C-alpha cells in the first residue's frame, strides 16, 4: 500500500506582514493511483484571494484524476499509448473545474469594500475576476507501470527511483517564459502547462513542492540530495512527518522566506527493499 504526506507552512516574510499562507497542498491514495499536489497563490495586490485559489487548484486536481480513473481498466489500457493527448485533456479539465470553483466562491462571497480599499479609483474594475484567485499548480501522479505530472508556474517535481537516481522531471523555470507569471487565472492557461510521462521505471517516491522550498537551498544538488535523504526516512511515516514539518518551518526562514509546501506519495515496502541503495547514494553525496 502506498503512503502519502502533505503540509504547508507560512513563510517568514508573510509572518512579518500579516499575510496568510498562500500555499495549499494535498495528496490522495487509492488502489489504482496516488496523487501529490501543491499550489502557490500569487499573493500580490490583484490576487487578493489567492489562498482560496490555491486550495481550489489542489481540489481540482484530485477531482479530475478521480474522474479519469472512473473506469480504471480502460484508463490504464489507453493511457500509455495516448498519454500526450490524455494529459492535455486532464490539464484542461483541471482548469475548467478550478474556474467553476473560484467563480462559485465569488458568487457566494462578493468582493467586500475592505478588499476593494487597496485599489485606486477605476483600478479594480480592470481586473478579471479569476485573477483575484491566481495561483500556480504542480501535481504528480503514480499509476500502475507509469508516472506523470503537470505544472503551471514555478515549483518543483522530484522523483526518487529504485536505482537511487533523484531528478527533477520538469525544469524549474520552464513554465515561466519571458518572465511572465504563468497562472491558473490566465485566459489561455491550458497552453501554459508543462508536463512529463515516464513508464517502466519504479519510483520510490514522488515529491512536489512550491518554490519556497527550492529557494531555501544553495543550489539544485543540495535540493536533490535533500529528497534522497528524506526518502530514506519515509519507511517510518510518523517520525518522518514530525521531522520534515520541523525542517519546513526552519526552511521558511531561508531564501525568499516564502511559504513552503511539500506533498509526496511513496512506496514504503519498496523503500525498505532499496534502503542500501539509498544509503549508498546519500553517503556518496
N, C-alpha and C positions, 0 to 999 in steps of 0.2 A: 504494500500500500504506500502510495506517495505521501509526502508531507508538504506542508506549506507554512509560510510566515509572511506577515506584512506589518509595517509600522511607519508612522510619520512623526517627525519631531520639528517643532518650531525653531527656526534659525535665530541666532543671537541678534542679527540686525532687526528682525521683526519683533523680538522681545523688547529691544530698546525703543522702537517706535510705536509699540502697542498694536501692531498689525497681527491679525490672527494667522494661524498656519494656512498657507495657500495650497499645500500639498494634500493629496489623497492617495491611499494605497489599498490594495485588496488582493485576495487570491481565492481560487476555488479548486477543489479536488473532487473528481468524480471517478467512476470506474474506468472510463474510456479516455479521459484527458485531464490535464491540470493547467491552470492559467495563473500567471502572476502579472499584475498591472499596477502602474503608478501614473499619476498625473500631477503636473505642476502649474497651478494657477498663476497667471502673469502678475497679478497684484498691483499693477500700475493704475494710474488715475482712472482711465476709462474702463478698466476691467475690475470694477469695484465689487463684483460678486464672483470673482474667480475661484474663491474657496468652494463655492457651491458648484461652479462649473467643473472643477477638478473631480469632485465627488460624482457628479453626473457622468463624467467621462469613464471613470472606473466601472460604474454600474452598467454603462452602455456596452463596454467590452464583455463583461460577464454574461449579460443577457444575449448579446449577439452570438458568442461562441456556443452558448446553450441552444440557441435556435438552430444553428448549423449542425449541431450534433443530435438533433431530434431523431433523425434516422442515422444512428451512428455507423451501422454496417455500410450503408450507401455512401456516407461521407468518407469513411476510411478507404473504401474501394476507389472512389473517384479522385480523391484529393491528390495523391502522388503525381498522377499524370496531368492534372489540371490545376495545380496549386497556384500558378500565377493568377489566373482569372478568378479562382475562388477566394484567394486572399484579397484581391481588389474588391470583390463583392462584400467581403467581410468588412473592409475598411469603409465602404460606402454605407453599409448598414449601421456601423458604429456612429458615423457622422449623423445619419438620419435619426437614430434613437437619441443621440445627445441633443440635437436641435429640438426634438419634441420635448425632452425633459426640461431644458432650460426655458423654453417658451411657456411651458405649463407652469413652471415656477414663477415666471414673470407675471403670468395671468393671475395667479393666486396671490402674488406678492408684488403689487405695483411699486415702482420706484418711489421712494419716500422723499419728502422735502429735505431731510437730513442728508440723504445720498446725493441729491442734486446741488447741495450748498457749495460743494468744492469747485463747481464749474462756473466759468464766466457766462454772462448772458449770451444766448444763442449757441454756445459751445456744445451743450448736452444734446441738442436736437440733431446734431450731425453724426452721432454715434449709433451704429446699428445695434439693435437690442441684443443680438447674440454676443457682441463684444463685451457686454457687461460681465459675461461668464467665461472669458477667454482663458484657455488652458492648453498646455502640451499634453502628450499622451505617449506612453510606451508600454507594450504588452508582449509577453512571451507565452507560447502555448506548447505543451508537450503532449503529443499524441502517441499512438502505437506505431512505432517504426519511423517516426519523423518528429521534427520540431520546427516551429516557425514563429515569426514575430513581426510586429509592425510598429511604426513610430511616426509621430508628427511633432516637430520641435526638438529641443535638446533632451538630454538624458542618456542613459546607457543601458545596454543589454549585454550581459556577460554569461557565457556558458562554460561550465567546467565538465570536460569529457572524461570518459573512463580511462583514458591513457594519461590523464593528468594535465592535458592541454587546457589552458584557460585563455579565452579570447573574447574580444568584443565583436559581436557578429554584425553590428551596424556601426559605421563611423560616427564618432561623437558629433561632428559638425555638419554631417551630410544633409540633415534635414533643414538647414538654415542657409539657403543660397543667398548670396549678396547681402548678408547681414540683415535680412528681413525676418521678422518673427513668424515662424510657422506655427499656426494655431488652429485649434478646432473651430474657432469662430470665423476663420477666413471664408469668404464667399466660395472659393474654389478649393476648400480644404482637402477633398478627396485626392487632388492632384499633388498634394504636398507630402504624401506618405512615403516613407522608406520602409522596405521590408526584406525578409530573408526566409529561406527554406533550406533545411538540411535533413537528409534521410540516411538511414543505415548507420547512424552513429549513436552510441549510448551516452546520454548526458547524465552525470551525477547530480547536477543542479543547474537551474536557470535562474538568473537574477536580473531584475530590472530596478533602476534607481533614478531619482531625479538628479539634476546637475549639481545640487548642493553637496552630494556625496563625492562626486568626481573631483570637484574643485577643492575639496578638503585635503587632497593628496598632492604630492610634489610632482607627480607625473604618471603616465599610463602604466609603467612597470610596477610601481608601488600599488597602484589601484588594482591591477590584475592579481598581484601576489596576495593582497587582502582577501580577494574572493576565493583563492585557493585555500588560504588559512581557515576562513570561516566555513568553507565546505567540509573541512576535516572535523569540524565541531558539530555538524548537523546530526550526527547519529544520536546525540543526546539533546533533543529538541528543547527541553525545558531550560537546561543550562545554557544552550545557545541563545535562546530568546533573551534571557536576562543579560547575558554578556553583550550581545550585539546592540540591544537597546541602550545600554550604558555607553557603548562606543559611539553610537549615532548621536547621542546627546553631547558627547565630547566633540565630535566632528562638526556639529552645527555651529561651533565657535571658531572654526578654521576656514581658510579660503575666503569665499564670498560671504560666509556667515549666513547662508541662505537656509531655508527649510530643507530638511533631509528626509527622503522616503526610500525605503528598501522593501521589495517584495520578492519572494523566491518560492520555487517549487523544487522538490528534490526527492531522490530515491534513497532512503536510509539504508536499505539492505545492500544496494549496490555500493554505496559509500563505504560501508563496513568491509565489503569484499575487496575494495580498491584502496584501503587505508594505507597500505605500504607504498603504493604508487603516489598517493597524495603527500605522504610524509617525505618521500624522496624528493618530490618537486619543491616542497617547502624548504627542505634543507639546502637544495641547490640554489634557491632564490635568496 
